[in-house]
């Protein structure tokens, strides 16, 4: 087995080991009762439950609860909370585990570039 094919095998194993989670999941139990609430009432309720706005994007807001280490996504439609879902920490600006995954992916990309360069050099291929 060549170094290049060994590298590709290791890269594939690393990629398969990275955690992949759904972008959004069901609303946490502590906020599921707010679906259908008026926006202003919902905001007051979320704040009283320890949530703070982390990011706003049109009618979608991401709320972070630092005591629970939890991010939620709230979608407003016609002035009411239409949907509340669990969201990734990264959606609220708390990347935690995503940083490690990005580092592994970066190292794998650098390794792939080095392996390709080595492969070209060992086979006398000087074309770009």
N, C-alpha and C positions, 0 to 999 in steps of 0.2 A: 504494500500500500504506500503510495507517495505521500510526501508531507502535505501536499495540497488536498488530496482526498481525505487524509486524516483530519486536517483543519476543517474541511466542510462537514465531516461527521460530528466533530466536537461542536461546531457552530450550530448545527441542527439540533443537537441535544440541548444546548443552552437555550435556544429559542423555544423549544418545547417545554422547558422547565419554567419559563417566565410566567408569572401569574397573569391570567387574563380574566377580568371581571366584567360583568355587564355594566353598561354605562349608567343605567338607572334601575333601581329595584323598588319594591313596594314601600309605601310610606311607613316610617317607624311608628310604633303604637302610640308614642307620646304626642304625635301630631296628626294622626289619621282622622281625628274628629274635626279638623279644620277645613277639610275639603268641602267646598260650598260656602264657606264663610266669606263675608265682605272683606275686601283687601285690607282696609284700615283695622277692622276687628282682628283679622288674622295676624297682622303685624304686631299688634299689642299682645296678643296671646303668645306668639312665638318669642317675643322679647321677655315676657314674664316667665317663660319656660327655659330661659337661658340661651336662646339663639340670637345671633347678631348677623346682619347682612354682610356677606363676604364679597359678593359680586352681583351686579345687575346687568342684564342683557335684554333690553326690551321688556316684554311682559314675563320674562323668566328671571327669578331671583334665586341666588344660592345663599343659604343660611348656614352658619357654623355654630355648633355648640361645643365650646372648649371643655366643659366639664364631662361631656359624653364622648369627646373626640369624634364628632359626627357631623357630616355635611348632608344637607337636604336641598332638593330642587323644588321650587314652588312656581307653578305656572298660573298666571292670572288671566281670566277671560271674562269679559263683560263685568269687570269690577269685583269678581269673586275668585276665590282660590279654586281653580279647575282641577289641578292635580298637584299632589305632593309625593315626591319619590326620594328614596335614599340616593345619594350621589357620591362620587368618588371624592376622597380628600383633596385631590388635585383640583377639582372643580371649585373648591373653596380656598385654594391657594395653600393647601397643606399637603405637599407632595410625598412626604414620608417614604413609603416603600417604592414609589414610582421612580425616585432618584436612583435607587440601586438598579432597577431594571434598565433605566436609561444608560447607566454606566456600563453594564454588561453588554448592552447593544452597541455602545460606542467602541468598547474594546474589541468586540467581534468584528465590527466594520474595519477598524484599523488593522486587525489581524488578516482579514480577507484581502485588503489592499496589499499588505506586505507579502502574503502568499502568492497573489497574482504577479507581483513584481518579481519575486523569486522564481516563479514558474517560467516567466518570460525570459529571465536571464539564463536559467539553466538550459533552456531550449534554443538559445541564440536568437530569439525573436526580438528584434529592435524596433519593430513597427509600433506606432502609437495605438 
